[in-house]
Amino acid sequence: MVKIDIVKKQGLFHSFLIKGHANSNELGKDLVCSGLTAITTGFMNSLDNLFPKQTKLLAKQGYVLIKILVNSDNIQLSSKIFYYQLLTIYQQNKQFINWKEFEE
């Protein structure tokens, strides 16, 4: 199961944690993991290129942590787009994803 934790502070996105594996199919045919990996990689690449000093990115096998260190309207907009992409995959695959949102 994939665990997705989204943390907001004062209503603004602060961090995204994505870990685990969906195991929705055999290795190489797991479309849930493939979809999550594709949008997460794209989001991380955009943050790394557009906001390298305002974000902290950590990626390992089956583990991604994205932290927003310095907020801006552009980072929040990018995060909102990422959030809705994740949410779409979650809504269609709830049996493979544990979704939690927190407000700090």
Order of alpha helices (4+ residues) and beta strands (2+ residues): beta-beta-alpha-beta-beta-alpha-beta
